[in-house]
Amino acid sequence: MSSGSVSRPVRFETWRLATVYVGILLAFTGLLIRLINLQVIQKSNWTLAAVDNYTFETKPAAPRGIIYDRNGTILARNLASYNIVITPADLPDDESDIQSIYRDLSSIIDVPVGGPVTDQSLEEAKLFAACVPGPGIAQLVALQDTLAPYSPVKIKCNVTQEIARIVEEKAVDWPGVTVEIEPIRDYPTGSLTAHLVGFLGPISAAIEKEYTAKGFIPNRDKIGYAGVEDSLQDILAGRNGTRVVQIDVAGQELRNLEPPIPAVPGNNVYLTIDTRLQAAAEASLLQEINYWNTYFGKVRISSGVVIAMNPKTGEILAMVSYPNYENNRFARLIPSYYYQQLSEDPRKPLLNNAISAEFPPGSVFKLSTATGAYNENVVELGDIIQTPGQLLLCEKFNPNDICSDRNTRPFVDWIFEQNPAGFGQLDFQHCIAYSSNVCFYKLGGGYQDEIKQGLGIERLEYYARALGYDQTSGIELKGEQDGLIPDPQWKRINTGENWSTGDTYIASVGQGYVLATPLQVLMSGATIANHGKLMQPTIVREITDGDGNVKNVWFNPEDFSLSFEQMPGSYQISPFTPNMKWDVTVTPMIPKSSCQDGYCTLNVDDLKIIDPETIEAVRGGTRLAVTDSRGTLYKLYKDFPIAVAGKTGTAEYCDDVARKAQRCQFGAWPTHSWTLSYAPYDDPEIVVVAFAYNGGEGATVAGPIVERVIKAYFELKSIDIAQGRPGFGQ
């Protein structure tokens, strides 16, 4: 640099410095605002998030209640299932020790060790649910190690008690390996009571939110899927406990954050059925089915039902639906192949035919027609009715229809093929005893000048309902159907046709569009047997807690809700209290009517009762079916030591199965078999109904089933009395 050069001062612009300061100030301001927002404004949110990070809530499972029959025989219980589990975090540090444990364990429980753990093998392991064979031990443990190393993974489920004992002994030298005890449902009576007891299944995605809100754990807890396991789910399930614990980042429990809430066991349920009578009823049904199928050399009778009830209390003593299924096969999981097999079976074994299947009741329905005809003065006790083998009816769809050959059709009696002359002259009670179709055609629809005014379909509908038809019973089982008593409006809506006099004739003998469940048929007989009193059918006798204390429980059949205090529309199911639905001789249920020219006008606002005299007249007819040598039940009970009464039924049908087999031939339709009986006649304590699908004549097929069940009932009662036990009805 030359001596003459002079340094020039650097000019610093103040706005640049100000910009830097402002930037720094804004940055610190932003940080301060963010800090205040996080530390003050959002403090509670972040505190909750932090707590959630180390808080874990578990819900210890509640033991499910036990199901018993009326005598204390176990129908459903909880058994210990032994699972072999491994906790990854507790395994040794040395890989060779781990592999040694895997090899030794594999030889005992028959699960492969598995090859090297790779990303692909882990992805394949994710496709398998717990307890499903597939992945090796190494893959299952490695997958769990990536998810929750302090939580055990199931390696083998439901091992024998012997294997569990061996593993427990070896576990001293196998850190991380333990035996987990898991309760599973067991049904000692199996298929015998499967339709009544039901089974358990997983909580589906559709109802997961509902049950999660109740404290259930999806993928662990099970709920009822059928029978009382389903309908009494809230009673049997109990309430899961709660444990709130602190965990570390690996999922290891450190301490309780809140006092644990123990699980509340489910209540125990005692049913009204007697397993001994249930077994006798099933054996009687199968004996008859096997006999006739062997006799014809083919499967003729494909399904059947037997129900026994105490008509004075409404207690169901036995309820058998064939075919059935083995509910023990659903104890751990529902096998897809078995469930598909049951679902595709045309006989529908998963369906409880006693309450969920509807069939034409045939002649057992004549009790309704007889009750209505006598109560409406269509016939008197001593009136004589002409019952030829067939009669010709001028079938009218409108009052002004003119009779001609085109609308005249024959209506035959069931005895026509044996005796074309028919039964001849019969009084009212012999019409019931002999089950004359022609007699009931006339009582139901009238006939020329002999019976100018029959009961008519409108009035028949009300009498049938008074005996229990055309409505659900309210029993504590889901899936009950309501049957059908048709009327002119129903036919116009569903077929587009007017009602005809022929429709009334057919309905009067329980055919045509009339449908009923076996339980409804039983209820109609129970009402007659019990002098007009229809008791609420029930399968629940008592509900107790774990200490044996009886609980007060009410049941609402409208929505299957259960409560520990009486609610509108509910009836008491525990402790057992006979609940009367109605007494037809006291409760006005029948509209008063005025009839003219074959048509009746009903006044639904002015109701009347069924006279006690009417019920006794019908009861007399059912007794005559046993005592008269031509009665439909005479051969069955002529030597029976106890007075029995009842009604048989043979119902023509044409359903999808019959059409597919081309059996719906006019005049030769296939027939179902029905029989209804009660005893003792003067003071009935049991009423039994039997149904055989495609069974043929009622007295021949269903009759012997009922006779054997009634005989078994009184034999078991004698045994109970001799041994000083309470017995039935106590």
C-alpha positions in Angstrom: 0.0 0.0 0.0 1.4 3.5 -0.8 1.9 6.0 1.8 -0.6 8.2 0.2 -3.6 5.9 0.5 -6.2 6.5 3.1 -8.7 3.8 4.5 -12.3 4.6 3.9 -14.8 3.9 6.8 -17.3 1.1 6.4 -20.8 2.4 6.3 -23.2 0.3 8.4 -26.9 0.6 7.5 -29.1 0.6 10.6 -32.1 -0.9 8.9 -30.2 -4.1 8.4 -29.5 -4.3 12.1 -33.1 -3.6 12.9 -34.2 -6.3 10.6 -32.0 -8.8 12.4 -33.4 -7.7 15.7 -36.9 -7.9 14.6 -36.4 -11.4 13.1 -34.9 -12.6 16.4 -37.7 -11.0 18.3 -40.3 -12.6 16.2 -38.7 -16.0 16.4 -38.5 -15.8 20.2 -42.0 -14.5 20.3 -43.2 -17.4 18.3 -41.4 -19.8 20.4 -42.8 -18.1 23.5 -46.3 -18.3 22.2 -45.9 -21.9 21.2 -44.4 -22.7 24.6 -47.4 -20.9 26.4 -49.8 -22.8 24.1 -48.2 -26.2 24.9 -47.5 -25.6 28.6 -50.5 -23.6 29.6 -53.4 -23.6 27.1 -53.0 -27.3 25.9 -51.5 -28.5 29.2 -54.4 -30.8 30.0 -54.4 -32.4 26.5 -50.7 -33.2 26.6 -50.9 -34.4 30.1 -53.7 -36.8 29.1 -51.6 -38.0 26.2 -48.6 -38.5 28.4 -50.8 -40.4 30.9 -52.2 -42.5 28.0 -48.7 -43.4 27.0 -48.0 -45.2 30.2 -51.5 -46.2 31.3 -53.0 -49.5 30.3 -56.4 -50.8 31.2 -57.1 -54.5 31.4 -60.5 -56.2 32.0 -60.3 -59.5 33.8 -63.0 -61.8 32.3 -66.1 -62.6 34.4 -66.9 -66.2 34.8 -70.2 -67.0 32.9 -73.1 -68.4 34.9 -74.0 -72.1 35.0 -77.1 -73.5 33.4 -79.0 -76.3 35.2 -82.2 -78.2 34.6 -85.0 -78.2 37.2 -83.2 -81.0 39.2 -79.8 -79.4 39.2 -78.3 -81.4 36.3 -75.7 -79.3 34.6 -76.5 -78.3 31.1 -73.8 -75.6 30.6 -70.6 -75.0 32.6 -67.1 -73.5 32.4 -64.2 -75.9 32.1 -60.5 -75.1 32.3 -58.7 -75.1 28.9 -54.9 -75.2 29.1 -52.9 -73.1 26.6 -49.1 -73.1 26.2 -47.9 -69.5 26.0 -44.5 -67.8 25.7 -43.6 -64.3 26.8 -40.8 -63.0 24.5 -39.3 -60.6 27.0 -38.8 -63.4 29.6 -36.8 -65.7 27.3 -33.1 -66.2 27.9 -30.6 -63.7 26.3 -28.6 -66.5 24.6 -30.0 -67.5 21.2 -28.8 -71.1 21.6 -30.8 -71.4 24.9 -33.9 -70.1 23.2 -33.6 -72.6 20.3 -33.1 -75.4 22.9 -36.3 -74.4 24.6 -38.2 -74.3 21.3 -36.9 -77.8 20.3 -37.8 -79.4 23.7 -41.2 -77.7 23.7 -41.9 -78.7 20.1 -41.4 -82.4 20.9 -44.1 -82.2 23.7 -46.8 -80.1 22.1 -46.3 -81.1 18.5 -45.8 -77.6 17.1 -42.9 -77.1 14.7 -40.0 -75.0 15.8 -40.1 -73.1 12.4 -37.3 -72.0 10.2 -35.3 -68.8 10.3 -37.3 -65.7 11.1 -37.6 -63.5 8.0 -39.8 -60.6 7.0 -41.8 -63.0 4.7 -42.3 -65.6 7.5 -43.5 -62.8 9.8 -46.0 -61.6 7.2 -47.3 -65.1 6.8 -47.7 -65.5 10.5 -49.9 -62.4 10.7 -52.5 -64.3 8.6 -53.2 -66.9 11.3 -55.3 -66.3 14.3 -54.3 -67.6 17.7 -54.6 -71.3 18.3 -54.8 -72.0 14.5 -52.1 -74.4 13.3 -49.6 -72.9 10.8 -46.7 -70.8 11.9 -43.8 -72.3 13.9 -42.9 -71.4 17.5 -40.1 -69.0 16.3 -42.3 -67.1 14.0 -45.1 -66.7 16.6 -42.7 -65.5 19.3 -40.8 -63.1 16.9 -44.1 -61.6 15.8 -45.2 -61.0 19.3 -41.8 -59.6 20.2 -42.3 -56.8 17.6 -45.7 -56.0 19.0 -45.7 -56.4 22.8 -42.8 -58.4 24.2 -44.2 -58.5 27.7 -47.5 -59.9 26.6 -47.7 -63.7 26.2 -48.5 -65.3 22.8 -50.4 -68.6 22.5 -48.3 -71.4 21.0 -50.7 -74.3 21.5 -54.3 -74.2 22.7 -56.5 -76.7 24.5 -53.8 -79.2 25.4 -54.5 -82.1 27.6 -54.1 -81.8 31.4 -51.2 -84.3 31.2 -49.3 -82.1 28.7 -50.0 -79.0 30.7 -48.6 -80.7 33.8 -45.4 -81.7 31.9 -44.9 -78.2 30.6 -45.4 -76.7 34.1 -42.7 -78.9 35.5 -40.3 -78.1 32.7 -41.1 -74.3 32.9 -38.7 -74.1 35.9 -35.9 -74.5 33.4 -37.7 -72.7 30.5 -37.9 -69.0 31.4 -40.7 -67.4 29.4 -42.8 -70.5 28.9 -46.0 -70.9 31.0 -49.3 -72.6 31.0 -52.3 -70.3 30.7 -55.7 -71.5 32.0 -58.6 -70.2 30.0 -62.3 -71.0 30.7 -64.3 -72.5 27.8 -68.0 -73.5 27.7 -68.9 -77.1 28.0 -72.3 -78.7 27.5 -72.5 -82.1 29.3 -75.9 -82.9 27.7 -74.7 -81.9 24.2 -77.2 -82.2 21.4 -80.0 -83.4 23.7 -80.5 -79.8 24.9 -78.7 -77.8 22.2 -81.8 -76.0 20.9 -82.7 -74.9 24.4 -79.3 -74.1 25.8 -77.6 -72.7 22.6 -73.9 -71.9 22.2 -71.5 -69.1 22.4 -69.7 -67.2 19.6 -67.4 -64.2 19.0 -68.6 -60.6 19.1 -69.1 -59.6 15.4 -68.0 -56.3 14.0 -71.7 -55.3 13.6 -72.3 -55.3 17.3 -68.7 -54.6 18.5 -69.5 -51.0 19.5 -72.5 -52.0 21.5 -70.7 -54.7 23.5 -67.6 -52.7 24.0 -69.7 -50.0 25.7 -70.9 -52.8 28.0 -67.3 -53.6 29.0 -66.8 -56.6 26.7 -63.5 -57.3 25.0 -63.8 -58.2 21.3 -61.7 -61.1 20.1 -61.7 -62.5 23.7 -65.2 -62.4 25.2 -68.0 -64.5 23.7 -71.7 -64.0 23.7 -74.7 -66.2 23.3 -75.7 -67.1 19.7 -78.8 -69.3 20.4 -81.0 -70.7 23.1 -80.9 -69.2 26.6 -77.2 -68.5 26.1 -78.5 -65.8 23.8 -81.9 -64.7 25.3 -80.5 -64.6 28.8 -77.1 -63.2 27.8 -77.3 -60.2 30.2 -78.1 -62.6 33.1 -75.4 -65.2 32.4 -72.5 -62.9 31.2 -71.7 -61.1 34.5 -69.5 -58.0 34.4 -65.8 -57.9 33.5 -63.4 -56.4 36.1 -61.1 -53.5 35.6 -57.3 -53.0 36.3 -55.6 -49.7 35.4 -51.8 -50.2 35.4 -48.7 -48.3 34.5 -46.5 -49.8 31.8 -43.2 -49.0 30.3 -42.3 -48.5 26.7 -42.0 -52.3 26.2 -45.4 -53.0 27.7 -44.2 -54.3 31.0 -46.6 -53.7 33.9 -45.0 -51.6 36.7 -47.8 -50.8 39.2 -51.5 -50.3 39.7 -52.7 -46.8 39.1 -56.1 -47.4 40.5 -57.6 -49.9 42.9 -58.6 -53.0 40.9 -62.3 -53.7 40.4 -62.9 -57.4 40.5 -65.0 -59.2 37.9 -68.6 -60.0 38.9 -69.6 -63.6 38.0 -72.7 -64.2 35.9 -75.9 -65.5 37.5 -76.8 -69.1 37.3 -80.0 -70.2 35.5 -82.2 -73.1 36.4 -84.5 -74.2 33.5 -87.9 -75.9 33.9 -87.0 -78.9 31.8 -86.3 -82.3 33.3 -83.3 -83.8 31.5 -84.7 -87.3 32.1 -88.0 -86.5 30.4 -86.1 -84.7 27.7 -84.1 -87.8 27.0 -87.2 -90.0 27.0 -88.9 -87.6 24.6 -86.0 -87.6 22.2 -85.7 -91.4 22.4 -89.4 -91.8 21.7 -89.2 -89.4 18.7 -86.1 -91.1 17.2 -87.6 -94.5 17.8 -90.6 -93.7 15.7 -88.7 -91.9 13.0 -86.2 -94.7 12.6 -89.0 -97.3 12.6 -90.9 -95.7 9.8 -87.9 -94.8 7.7 -86.7 -98.4 8.0 -90.2 -99.7 7.2 -90.4 -97.6 4.0 -86.7 -98.2 3.1 -86.0 -94.4 2.7 -85.9 -91.2 4.7 -89.6 -90.5 4.8 -89.8 -88.6 8.2 -87.1 -86.0 8.1 -87.8 -83.9 11.2 -90.0 -83.8 14.3 -90.9 -82.1 17.5 -91.9 -83.2 21.0 -93.0 -80.7 23.7 -94.2 -81.4 27.2 -95.7 -78.8 29.5 -97.4 -78.5 32.8 -100.7 -76.8 31.7 -101.4 -75.5 35.2 -98.0 -73.6 35.5 -96.8 -73.1 32.0 -93.5 -74.9 32.7 -91.9 -76.6 29.7 -90.8 -80.0 30.9 -89.3 -81.1 27.7 -88.7 -79.6 24.2 -87.1 -81.7 21.5 -86.5 -80.5 18.0 -85.0 -83.0 15.5 -82.6 -82.9 13.7 -80.3 -81.2 16.2 -76.7 -80.3 16.4 -73.7 -80.7 18.7 -73.1 -77.4 20.5 -69.9 -78.7 22.1 -68.3 -78.4 18.7 -68.7 -74.6 19.1 -67.0 -74.5 22.5 -63.7 -72.8 21.4 -64.5 -71.6 17.9 -67.2 -72.1 15.3 -65.8 -74.5 12.7 -66.7 -73.1 9.3 -67.1 -76.5 7.6 -69.4 -77.7 10.4 -71.5 -74.5 10.4 -71.7 -74.6 6.6 -72.8 -78.2 6.7 -75.6 -77.3 9.2 -76.6 -74.3 7.2 -76.9 -76.2 3.9 -78.8 -79.1 5.4 -82.4 -78.8 4.0 -83.7 -80.1 7.3 -82.4 -77.0 9.0 -80.9 -78.5 12.2 -79.9 -75.1 13.6 -83.6 -74.2 13.7 -85.7 -74.9 16.8 -88.7 -76.4 15.0 -90.7 -76.2 18.2 -91.0 -72.5 18.1 -89.5 -71.3 14.8 -91.1 -73.6 12.2 -94.7 -73.1 10.9 -96.8 -76.0 9.7 -100.5 -76.6 8.9 -101.9 -78.0 12.2 -104.5 -80.2 10.6 -107.2 -81.8 12.8 -105.6 -80.7 16.1 -106.8 -77.2 15.1 -110.4 -78.5 15.3 -110.4 -77.7 19.0 -110.6 -74.0 18.0 -113.4 -74.7 15.5 -115.3 -76.8 18.1 -114.9 -74.1 20.8 -116.2 -71.4 18.5 -119.1 -73.4 17.1 -120.4 -74.4 20.5 -119.9 -71.0 22.1 -121.7 -69.3 19.1 -124.6 -71.7 19.3 -123.9 -73.1 15.9 -124.3 -76.5 17.4 -125.8 -77.8 20.7 -124.4 -80.8 22.7 -127.1 -83.2 21.6 -127.5 -82.0 18.0 -127.1 -84.7 15.4 -124.9 -83.8 12.3 -125.0 -85.9 9.1 -121.4 -86.9 8.2 -121.3 -88.7 4.9 -118.0 -89.7 3.4 -118.1 -86.6 1.2 -120.3 -83.6 0.6 -120.6 -81.3 -2.4 -120.2 -77.6 -1.8 -121.3 -74.8 -3.9 -118.2 -72.6 -3.5 -119.1 -68.9 -3.6 -116.6 -66.1 -3.8 -119.3 -63.5 -3.6 -122.8 -63.6 -2.0 -124.6 -63.4 -5.4 -122.7 -66.2 -7.0 -125.0 -68.8 -8.6 -124.4 -72.4 -8.0 -123.4 -74.6 -11.0 -121.3 -77.6 -11.8 -118.4 -75.2 -12.4 -118.3 -74.0 -8.8 -119.4 -77.2 -7.0 -116.6 -79.3 -5.6 -116.4 -82.3 -3.3 -115.0 -82.1 0.3 -114.2 -85.6 1.6 -113.8 -87.0 5.1 -110.5 -88.7 6.1 -112.4 -92.0 6.4 -113.7 -91.9 2.9 -111.2 -94.4 1.4 -112.0 -96.9 4.2 -115.7 -96.2 4.3 -117.3 -94.1 1.5 -120.5 -93.8 3.6 -118.6 -91.8 6.2 -119.4 -91.8 10.0 -123.1 -91.3 9.5 -124.9 -89.4 12.3 -122.7 -87.8 15.0 -123.3 -85.5 17.9 -120.9 -82.7 18.7 -118.5 -84.6 21.0 -118.3 -87.6 18.7 -117.3 -85.2 15.9 -114.3 -84.3 18.1 -113.7 -87.9 19.1 -113.8 -89.3 15.6 -112.3 -86.1 14.1 -114.8 -86.0 11.3 -113.8 -83.5 8.6 -117.3 -83.3 7.2 -118.7 -82.4 10.6 -116.2 -79.6 11.0 -116.7 -78.4 7.4 -120.3 -77.8 8.3 -119.6 -76.3 11.8 -117.1 -73.9 10.3 -118.8 -72.9 7.0 -122.4 -74.0 7.4 -124.2 -76.4 4.9 -127.5 -75.8 3.2 -130.5 -76.0 5.6 -128.8 -78.4 8.0 -126.5 -75.7 9.5 -127.5 -72.4 7.8 -125.0 -70.3 9.7 -121.5 -71.7 10.3 -118.9 -70.2 12.6 -117.3 -68.3 9.7 -113.6 -67.4 9.3 -113.9 -64.0 11.0 -115.2 -65.5 14.3 -112.9 -68.6 13.9 -109.9 -66.3 13.9 -110.8 -64.8 17.3 -111.4 -68.2 18.9 -108.1 -69.5 17.6 -106.3 -66.5 19.0 -108.0 -67.1 22.4 -106.5 -70.6 22.4 -103.0 -69.3 21.6 -102.7 -69.2 17.8 -101.7 -66.4 15.5 -99.3 -64.8 17.9 -96.0 -65.5 19.6 -96.2 -67.0 23.1 -93.6 -64.8 24.8 -91.4 -67.7 25.8 -87.8 -66.8 26.7 -86.3 -68.0 23.4 -85.6 -65.9 20.3 -86.8 -66.8 16.8 -90.3 -67.6 17.7 -92.8 -67.3 14.8 -96.4 -66.2 15.1 -98.2 -68.6 12.7 -101.1 -67.5 10.6 -104.9 -67.5 10.8 -106.0 -66.1 7.4 -109.0 -63.9 6.8 -110.6 -62.4 3.6 -108.4 -59.2 3.8 -105.2 -61.3 4.1 -106.2 -63.4 1.1 -107.0 -60.3 -1.1 -103.6 -58.7 -0.2 -101.5 -61.8 -0.6 -103.2 -63.7 -3.5 -105.4 -61.0 -5.1 -108.5 -63.2 -4.7 -111.7 -63.1 -2.7 -112.3 -65.4 0.2 -114.5 -68.4 -0.7 -116.7 -70.7 1.4 -114.3 -73.5 0.5 -111.5 -71.5 2.2 -113.6 -71.4 5.4 -114.2 -75.2 5.1 -110.5 -75.9 4.7 -109.4 -73.5 7.5 -112.0 -75.1 9.9 -109.9 -78.3 9.8 -106.5 -76.5 10.1 -105.6 -76.7 6.4 -105.2 -74.3 3.6 -103.5 -71.1 4.6 -103.6 -71.9 8.4 -100.1 -72.2 9.9 -99.0 -72.8 13.5 -95.9 -73.7 15.4 -95.8 -76.9 17.6 -95.8 -74.7 20.7 -99.0 -72.9 19.6 -100.7 -76.3 19.1 -99.5 -77.3 22.6 -100.9 -74.0 24.0 -104.3 -74.6 22.4 -104.5 -78.1 24.0 -103.2 -76.7 27.4 -106.0 -74.1 27.4 -108.7 -76.7 26.9 -107.0 -79.1 29.4 -106.7 -76.3 32.0 -110.4 -75.4 31.8 -109.8 -72.2 29.8 -106.7 -70.9 31.6 -103.8 -70.3 29.3 -100.6 -70.1 31.3 -97.5 -68.3 30.1 -95.1 -70.9 28.6 -91.7 -70.6 30.3 -88.4 -72.5 30.3 -86.9 -70.5 33.2 -87.5 -71.8 36.7 -85.0 -69.8 38.8 -82.0 -67.4 38.6 -79.4 -67.4 41.4 -76.2 -65.6 42.1 -72.9 -67.4 42.8 -73.8 -67.8 46.5 -77.1 -69.5 45.6 -79.3 -66.5 46.5 -82.5 -66.4 44.3 -82.7 -63.2 42.2 -85.9 -61.4 41.4 -85.9 -61.1 37.6 -88.6 -59.9 35.2 -88.6 -60.7 31.4 -90.1 -58.6 28.7 -90.9 -60.7 25.6 -91.4 -57.7 23.4 -87.7 -56.7 23.3 -86.1 -59.6 25.3 -85.0 -57.2 28.0 -84.4 -58.4 31.6 -84.8 -56.3 34.7 -84.5 -56.8 38.4 -87.7 -54.9 39.0 -91.1 -55.2 37.4 -91.5 -53.2 34.2 -94.6 -52.7 32.0 -95.2 -55.7 29.7 -92.9 -58.0 31.6 -93.6 -61.1 33.7 -91.6 -62.6 36.5 -89.3 -65.5 35.7 -87.4 -65.8 38.9 -88.3 -67.0 41.5 -90.7 -69.1 39.5 -94.2 -67.7 39.5 -97.0 -69.2 37.3 -98.1 -66.3 35.0 -101.6 -66.6 33.5 -101.8 -65.0 30.1 -105.6 -65.1 30.3 -108.6 -67.1 31.3 -111.0 -67.4 28.3 -113.9 -68.0 30.7 -113.2 -64.7 32.5 -111.4 -62.4 30.1 -113.7 -61.1 27.4 -111.8 -61.8 24.1 -114.5 -62.7 21.6 -116.4 -59.9 19.7 -120.2 -60.1 19.8 -121.6 -60.7 16.4 -124.8 -60.5 14.3 -125.1 -62.9 11.4 -127.4 -63.1 8.3 -127.3 -65.0 5.0 -124.1 -66.7 5.9 -122.2 -63.5 6.8 -121.4 -62.1 10.2 -120.7 -58.6 11.4 -118.4 -58.4 14.4 -118.4 -55.7 17.1 -114.8 -55.5 18.2 -115.7 -52.9 20.8 -118.2 -55.3 22.6 -116.4 -58.4 23.7 -117.6 -61.5 25.5 -116.1 -64.6 27.2 -116.1 -68.2 26.3 -118.6 -70.0 28.5 -117.1 -72.5 30.9 -119.8 -74.9 29.6 -118.2 -74.6 26.1 -114.7 -75.6 27.4 -116.1 -78.6 29.3 -118.0 -79.7 26.2 -114.9 -79.7 24.1 -112.9 -81.4 26.9 -115.6 -84.1 26.9 -114.9 -84.7 23.2 -111.2 -85.1 23.8 -111.9 -87.6 26.5 -114.3 -89.5 24.2 -111.5 -89.8 21.7 -109.9 -92.2 24.2 -112.9 -94.0 25.7 -114.9 -94.6 22.6 -113.8 -97.7 20.6 -113.9 -95.7 17.4 -112.1 -92.7 18.9 -108.8 -91.7 17.3 -106.8 -92.4 20.5 -108.7 -95.4 21.8 -106.0 -98.0 20.7 -103.2 -96.0 22.3 -104.8 -95.5 25.7 -107.4 -98.2 26.1 -105.2 -100.0 28.7 -103.5 -96.9 30.1 -103.8 -96.8 33.9 -104.4 -93.0 34.0 -107.2 -91.1 32.3 -105.9 -89.4 29.2 -107.6 -87.1 26.7 -106.5 -85.5 23.5 -106.7 -84.9 19.8 -105.0 -86.3 16.7 -104.2 -84.5 13.5 -103.2 -85.4 9.9 -102.3 -82.3 7.9 -101.9 -82.2 4.2 -99.1 -79.9 2.9 -97.4 -78.8 -0.2 -94.2 -76.9 0.6 -90.9 -76.4 -1.4 -89.6 -79.8 -0.5 -92.8 -81.6 -1.6 -92.9 -79.6 -4.8 -89.3 -80.5 -5.6 -90.1 -84.1 -5.1 -93.2 -83.8 -7.3 -95.5 -85.0 -4.5 -98.1 -82.2 -4.6 -100.7 -84.2 -6.4 -104.3 -83.1 -6.0 -106.1 -85.6 -3.8 -102.9 -87.3 -2.7 -100.8 -84.7 -1.0 -98.3 -85.8 1.6 -99.3 -85.4 5.2 -97.7 -84.3 8.5 -98.5 -86.2 11.7 -99.8 -84.6 14.9 -101.0 -85.8 18.3 -101.9 -83.8 21.4 -102.7 -85.5 24.7 -103.1 -84.5 28.4 -103.4 -86.3 31.7 -104.9 -86.9 34.1 -108.1 -85.9 32.5 -109.8 -84.5 35.6 -106.8 -82.6 36.9 -104.2 -82.4 34.1 -100.5 -82.0 35.1 -98.9 -82.7 31.7 -99.8 -81.9 28.1 -97.7 -83.3 25.3 -97.6 -82.6 21.5 -95.7 -84.5 18.9 -95.1 -83.6 15.3 -93.6 -85.7 12.5 -92.8 -84.0 9.2 -94.2 -86.1 6.4 -95.2 -88.6 9.1 -98.6 -89.6 7.7 -101.5 -90.4 10.0 -101.4 -88.7 13.3 -102.6 -91.5 15.6 -100.3 -94.0 13.9 -97.0 -92.0 14.0 -97.2 -89.1 16.4 -99.6 -90.9 18.8 -97.2 -93.5 20.1 -94.5 -90.8 20.7 -96.9 -88.9 22.9 -98.1 -92.0 24.7 -94.5 -93.0 25.6 -93.7 -89.5 26.9 -96.7 -89.4 29.1 -95.9 -92.9 30.4 -92.3 -91.8 31.1 -93.5 -88.7 33.0 -95.6 -90.7 35.4 -92.9 -93.3 35.9 -90.3 -90.6 36.7 -92.8 -89.0 39.0 -93.3 -92.3 40.9 -89.5 -92.7 41.2 -89.2 -89.2 42.6 -92.0 -89.8 45.1 -90.4 -93.1 46.2 -87.1 -91.5 46.7 -88.6 -88.6 48.6 -87.6 -86.0 46.0 -89.8 -83.0 45.1 -90.6 -84.3 41.6 -92.4 -82.5 38.8 -94.3 -79.3 39.5 -92.6 -78.7 42.9 
